[in-house]
Amino acid sequence: MPSYRVYALKDSLRQQFRAAPHVSGSAAVKPKDYDPRGQIDALHEYDAWRLLRESGEPLAVGDLLEGDDGQLRICKYVGFEPAAWVLPEPPRPPVEPEGVSPTPAG
């Protein structure tokens, strides 16, 4: 049976997510906006939704499920849709200006 990691959208962002217009396609989500909430074994994401609802800790709109294969699914009013983590770019090393060579020490 597949296993899903559960991520809850932080409460401070929930109202903003609910008010945003629905768009199709993959949602871009930031890891810093979510708190891990455990794991659940379920047949598919709708089964996970049902099991969590019955456990008293239901998924809310904006929450995520991450499958064993790493695929993210975001809970929306219309069901589950694909999502992807947006990771910050690593800082780039400083670029030496052209025509300037480092002065030798000595």
Order of alpha helices (4+ residues) and beta strands (2+ residues): beta-alpha-beta-beta-alpha-beta-beta-beta
